[in-house]
Amino acid sequence: MSQFSPQSLSPVNVHRSTPVSGIPTGPEPWQAGLTISALAPVFLEWARYEMRRAPATITRYQDSLRWVVRDLGDLEITSLHRGHLLRLRARMEGRGCGEARTAGVLNALRSFLKFARDVGRINCLDPRDVRVPRMPKRDVIYLTPDEVRALREAILPAREDWQQSRFLQLRLRALIEVLLGTGARISEALALDRTSIDFERREAKIVGKGNKERIIFFTAESLLWVERYLSRRRDDAEAIFVTQGDSPKRMTGDLIKRLLYAAARRAGITKPVTPHILRHTMATALLFNGCPIGHIKELLGHERLDPPCRYYLGLDRRAAKAAHEKFLTYDKAEE
């Protein structure tokens, strides 16, 4: 099977009307014989630099296209038809792939075909023919206040002097307070530098999802832990959250996931505890405390209102029950 990687992208070596990144500007379609794996590196390059997709998204696209090539073969793009889609879904189902995995692969294939048609001007299968399975609505996982307290205690107990605590404990405590206090995505939190935060205004300007600039706000407690953590640092690295050693490096999301998993086990929390679960926890705390959903949208950095509505509006059953009792009546006289 052909191999391709978003880390080693190069223009596809085919005859074309212009050398710019392997994409023709004329109306002619690309020559026949261009395969999925041949166009994939250019698609990944386009998604990364033109569409500003996150590195994790690029990796998912790459992995999904490898699934397509493995299950269907390295087909010519112009030869793809609806029958191939049925075969792809059948083979994924035969291997026991869940709806989420199937949806991810088909979404990537649809984006790839859209790129081929709209950017590469290749006469291929209409992306609208790629039907992605509708995902069932899942319960939002979040930590209760008691679980948040247990997690904090498992990382750095209240009885322990932070000045005498292990540095790794203090670093992780500062990070979870930032995640709980800002609702930032883990990539956004780890991208923070010492100069990013305005401690007086309790805010920071960040570049979020889709390469869009936004402001995040900190609680007083989250900044207190950041200041405590920075006061124990003995390096001059610009990044806030760094590894230990002579040459500190900015921490990675995978490392944080492992640290949180271990802390959750010590805390006796059976739910999965990830940076994204802490983001849900911040959002649900705001909701349960009466924060309007529009403000939650802004604080989470969503462009549209429907994602937070879809995730969180069904959570506050207390408010739903109160509204049911208050507004549902058939006894009012007709006007």
C-alpha positions as CSV (number, residue, x, y, z in Angstrom):
1,M,0.0,0.0,0.0
2,S,1.2,3.5,-0.8
3,Q,2.4,5.5,2.2
4,F,1.9,9.1,2.8
5,S,2.4,11.5,5.7
6,P,1.4,15.0,6.5
7,Q,4.9,15.6,7.9
8,S,6.6,14.9,4.6
9,L,4.3,16.6,2.1
10,S,5.4,17.3,-1.5
11,P,3.5,18.3,-4.6
12,V,2.2,15.3,-6.7
13,N,4.5,14.6,-9.6
14,V,2.0,14.8,-12.5
15,H,1.8,16.8,-15.7
16,R,-0.2,20.0,-15.0
17,S,-0.7,23.5,-16.2
18,T,1.0,25.2,-13.3
19,P,3.6,24.1,-10.7
20,V,2.0,25.8,-7.7
21,S,1.6,23.1,-5.0
22,G,0.4,20.5,-7.5
23,I,-2.9,22.3,-8.1
24,P,-3.8,23.5,-11.7
25,T,-5.4,26.8,-12.2
26,G,-6.8,26.1,-15.6
27,P,-10.2,24.5,-16.2
28,E,-8.7,21.2,-17.4
29,P,-9.1,18.2,-15.1
30,W,-6.0,16.4,-13.9
31,Q,-4.7,13.6,-16.0
32,A,-6.3,10.2,-15.8
33,G,-4.5,7.7,-13.5
34,L,-4.2,9.9,-10.5
35,T,-4.8,7.7,-7.4
36,I,-6.0,8.4,-3.9
37,S,-2.5,8.0,-2.4
38,A,-1.0,10.2,-5.0
39,L,-3.4,13.1,-4.3
40,A,-3.5,12.6,-0.5
41,P,-0.3,14.5,0.4
42,V,-1.6,17.6,-1.5
43,F,-5.0,17.3,0.1
44,L,-3.4,17.1,3.6
45,E,-1.2,20.1,2.7
46,W,-4.2,22.1,1.6
47,A,-6.2,21.2,4.7
48,R,-3.4,22.2,6.9
49,Y,-2.3,25.5,5.4
50,E,-5.3,26.7,3.4
51,M,-8.2,25.4,5.6
52,R,-6.2,25.8,8.8
53,R,-7.2,22.5,10.2
54,A,-5.7,21.4,13.5
55,P,-2.8,18.9,13.5
56,A,-5.0,16.3,15.1
57,T,-7.5,16.7,12.3
58,I,-4.8,16.3,9.7
59,T,-3.7,13.1,11.4
60,R,-7.3,11.8,11.4
61,Y,-7.6,12.6,7.7
62,Q,-4.4,10.8,6.9
63,D,-5.4,7.7,9.0
64,S,-8.8,7.6,7.4
65,L,-7.5,7.8,3.9
66,R,-5.2,4.9,4.7
67,W,-8.3,2.9,5.7
68,V,-9.9,3.7,2.4
69,V,-6.9,2.6,0.4
70,R,-6.6,-0.6,2.5
71,D,-10.2,-1.5,2.0
72,L,-10.8,-0.4,-1.6
73,G,-7.3,-0.4,-3.0
74,D,-5.4,2.6,-4.3
75,L,-8.0,3.4,-6.9
76,E,-7.9,6.1,-9.5
77,I,-9.9,9.0,-8.2
78,T,-12.1,9.3,-11.3
79,S,-13.1,5.6,-11.0
80,L,-14.7,5.9,-7.5
81,H,-18.5,5.3,-7.5
82,R,-21.3,4.7,-5.0
83,G,-20.6,1.0,-5.1
84,H,-17.2,1.6,-3.6
85,L,-18.9,3.5,-0.7
86,L,-21.1,0.5,0.0
87,R,-18.1,-1.9,-0.1
88,L,-16.2,0.4,2.3
89,R,-19.0,0.5,4.8
90,A,-19.5,-3.2,4.6
91,R,-15.9,-4.0,5.2
92,M,-15.6,-1.6,8.1
93,E,-18.8,-3.1,9.7
94,G,-17.3,-6.6,9.1
95,R,-14.3,-5.6,11.2
96,G,-16.5,-4.3,14.0
97,C,-15.9,-0.6,13.5
98,G,-18.3,1.6,15.5
99,E,-20.4,4.4,14.1
100,A,-17.9,7.0,15.2
101,R,-15.0,5.4,13.4
102,T,-17.1,4.8,10.3
103,A,-18.3,8.5,10.4
104,G,-14.7,9.7,10.7
105,V,-13.5,7.7,7.7
106,L,-16.5,8.8,5.5
107,N,-16.1,12.5,6.6
108,A,-12.5,12.4,5.6
109,L,-13.3,10.8,2.2
110,R,-16.0,13.4,1.6
111,S,-13.6,16.2,2.4
112,F,-11.0,14.6,0.1
113,L,-13.5,14.4,-2.8
114,K,-14.6,18.0,-2.3
115,F,-11.0,19.0,-2.5
116,A,-10.5,16.9,-5.7
117,R,-13.6,18.5,-7.4
118,D,-13.4,22.1,-6.2
119,V,-9.6,22.6,-6.0
120,G,-8.1,19.9,-8.2
121,R,-11.0,20.2,-10.8
122,I,-11.1,16.5,-11.1
123,N,-14.3,14.9,-12.5
124,C,-15.0,12.5,-9.6
125,L,-17.8,11.2,-7.4
126,D,-19.9,14.0,-5.9
127,P,-19.0,14.5,-2.2
128,R,-22.7,14.8,-1.5
129,D,-23.1,11.1,-2.4
130,V,-21.0,10.2,0.7
131,R,-23.6,9.7,3.3
132,V,-22.2,9.9,6.8
133,P,-24.1,7.9,9.5
134,R,-25.9,10.1,12.0
135,M,-24.3,9.8,15.4
136,P,-26.6,9.0,18.3
137,K,-26.7,11.7,20.9
138,R,-24.5,10.7,23.9
139,D,-24.7,11.9,27.5
140,V,-22.2,14.6,28.2
141,I,-19.6,13.3,30.7
142,Y,-18.5,15.8,33.3
143,L,-17.2,15.8,36.9
144,T,-19.5,16.7,39.8
145,P,-18.2,19.2,42.4
146,D,-17.3,16.3,44.7
147,E,-15.3,14.7,41.9
148,V,-13.5,17.9,41.2
149,R,-12.5,18.2,44.9
150,A,-11.4,14.5,44.9
151,L,-9.3,15.1,41.7
152,R,-7.6,18.2,43.3
153,E,-6.9,16.3,46.5
154,A,-5.4,13.4,44.5
155,I,-3.0,15.8,42.7
156,L,-2.0,18.0,45.6
157,P,-3.8,17.6,48.9
158,A,-5.0,20.7,50.7
159,R,-3.0,19.7,53.8
160,E,0.2,19.8,51.8
161,D,2.3,23.0,51.6
162,W,2.5,23.9,47.9
163,Q,6.0,25.3,48.5
164,Q,7.2,22.0,49.7
165,S,5.3,19.8,47.4
166,R,6.8,17.9,44.5
167,F,7.1,20.1,41.4
168,L,5.2,17.6,39.2
169,Q,2.2,17.8,41.6
170,L,2.3,21.6,41.5
171,R,2.5,21.7,37.7
172,L,-0.4,19.4,37.2
173,R,-2.5,21.2,39.7
174,A,-1.8,24.5,38.0
175,L,-2.8,23.0,34.6
176,I,-6.1,21.5,35.8
177,E,-7.0,24.8,37.4
178,V,-6.4,26.5,34.1
179,L,-8.6,24.0,32.3
180,L,-11.3,24.2,34.9
181,G,-11.1,28.0,35.2
182,T,-11.0,28.9,31.5
183,G,-12.6,26.0,29.6
184,A,-9.7,26.2,27.2
185,R,-9.0,23.3,24.9
186,I,-5.8,21.4,25.9
187,S,-4.0,22.6,22.8
188,E,-4.9,26.2,23.8
189,A,-3.7,25.8,27.4
190,L,-0.4,24.2,26.4
191,A,0.2,27.0,23.8
192,L,0.2,29.6,26.6
193,D,3.5,31.5,27.2
194,R,4.5,33.5,30.2
195,T,3.7,36.7,28.3
196,S,0.3,35.5,27.1
197,I,-1.5,36.1,30.3
198,D,-2.6,39.6,31.5
199,F,-2.6,38.8,35.2
200,E,-4.2,42.1,36.1
201,R,-7.2,41.7,33.7
202,R,-7.2,37.9,34.3
203,E,-7.3,37.1,30.6
204,A,-5.2,35.9,27.7
205,K,-5.3,36.3,23.9
206,I,-4.9,32.9,22.3
207,V,-5.1,31.4,18.8
208,G,-7.9,28.8,19.0
209,K,-9.5,26.2,16.8
210,G,-9.4,27.0,13.1
211,N,-6.5,29.5,13.7
212,K,-9.0,32.0,15.1
213,E,-7.9,34.5,17.7
214,R,-10.0,34.7,20.9
215,I,-9.8,35.8,24.5
216,I,-10.0,33.4,27.5
217,F,-10.8,34.4,31.0
218,F,-9.2,33.0,34.2
219,T,-10.7,32.6,37.6
220,A,-8.7,34.1,40.5
221,E,-7.9,30.6,41.8
222,S,-6.6,29.4,38.5
223,L,-4.2,32.3,38.3
224,L,-3.1,31.8,41.9
225,W,-2.0,28.3,41.0
226,V,-0.2,29.5,37.9
227,E,1.7,32.1,39.9
228,R,2.6,29.5,42.5
229,Y,3.8,27.1,39.8
230,L,5.8,29.8,38.0
231,S,7.5,30.9,41.2
232,R,9.0,27.4,41.5
233,R,10.3,27.3,38.0
234,R,14.1,27.7,37.6
235,D,14.3,27.9,33.9
236,D,13.7,30.8,31.4
237,A,11.6,28.8,28.9
238,E,8.8,31.0,27.5
239,A,6.1,28.3,27.6
240,I,4.1,28.1,30.8
241,F,3.6,24.3,30.9
242,V,6.9,22.6,30.3
243,T,8.7,19.3,30.9
244,Q,11.4,18.9,33.5
245,G,15.1,18.7,32.7
246,D,18.0,20.8,31.5
247,S,16.1,21.7,28.3
248,P,12.4,22.1,29.1
249,K,10.0,21.5,26.3
250,R,6.4,22.5,25.9
251,M,4.2,19.7,27.3
252,T,2.1,17.6,24.9
253,G,-1.5,16.6,25.1
254,D,-0.7,12.9,25.2
255,L,1.4,13.4,28.4
256,I,-1.4,15.3,30.1
257,K,-3.9,12.5,29.3
258,R,-1.7,10.0,31.0
259,L,-1.2,12.2,34.0
260,L,-4.9,12.8,34.4
261,Y,-5.7,9.1,34.0
262,A,-3.4,8.3,36.9
263,A,-4.7,11.1,39.0
264,A,-8.3,10.0,38.4
265,R,-7.5,6.5,39.5
266,R,-5.9,7.8,42.7
267,A,-9.0,9.9,43.3
268,G,-11.3,6.9,42.8
269,I,-13.1,8.5,39.9
270,T,-14.5,5.8,37.6
271,K,-15.4,8.2,34.8
272,P,-12.9,8.9,32.1
273,V,-11.0,12.1,33.0
274,T,-9.4,13.9,30.1
275,P,-8.7,17.6,29.3
276,H,-11.9,17.7,27.2
277,I,-14.0,16.3,30.2
278,L,-12.6,19.2,32.3
279,R,-13.8,21.5,29.5
280,H,-17.3,19.9,29.8
281,T,-17.1,20.3,33.5
282,M,-16.5,24.0,33.3
283,A,-19.4,24.4,30.8
284,T,-21.9,22.4,33.0
285,A,-20.9,24.3,36.1
286,L,-21.7,27.5,34.3
287,L,-25.0,26.1,33.1
288,F,-26.1,24.7,36.5
289,N,-25.2,28.1,38.1
290,G,-27.6,29.9,35.7
291,C,-25.2,31.2,33.1
292,P,-27.0,32.0,29.8
293,I,-26.1,29.6,27.0
294,G,-24.9,32.4,24.8
295,H,-22.2,33.4,27.3
296,I,-21.2,29.7,27.5
297,K,-20.8,29.7,23.7
298,E,-18.4,32.6,23.9
299,L,-16.4,31.3,26.8
300,L,-15.9,28.0,25.1
301,G,-14.9,29.6,21.8
302,H,-17.7,28.2,19.6
303,E,-18.6,30.2,16.5
304,R,-22.2,29.0,16.5
305,L,-24.8,28.5,19.3
306,D,-25.8,25.0,18.2
307,P,-22.8,23.0,19.6
308,P,-23.3,24.2,23.2
309,C,-27.1,23.9,22.8
310,R,-26.8,20.4,21.5
311,Y,-24.4,19.3,24.3
312,Y,-25.5,21.1,27.3
313,L,-29.1,22.3,27.2
314,G,-30.5,18.9,28.0
315,L,-28.3,18.5,31.1
316,D,-30.0,20.7,33.7
317,R,-33.0,18.5,34.5
318,R,-33.7,20.5,37.6
319,A,-34.4,23.6,35.4
320,A,-36.4,21.5,33.0
321,K,-38.6,20.1,35.7
322,A,-39.1,23.6,37.2
323,A,-40.1,24.9,33.8
324,H,-42.5,22.0,33.3
325,E,-44.2,22.7,36.6
326,K,-44.3,26.5,36.0
327,F,-45.5,26.7,32.4
328,L,-47.5,23.5,31.7
329,T,-51.1,24.1,32.5
330,Y,-54.4,23.6,30.8
331,D,-56.5,25.5,33.3
332,K,-56.1,29.0,32.0
333,A,-59.1,30.6,30.4
334,E,-59.0,31.0,26.7
335,E,-58.6,34.5,25.5
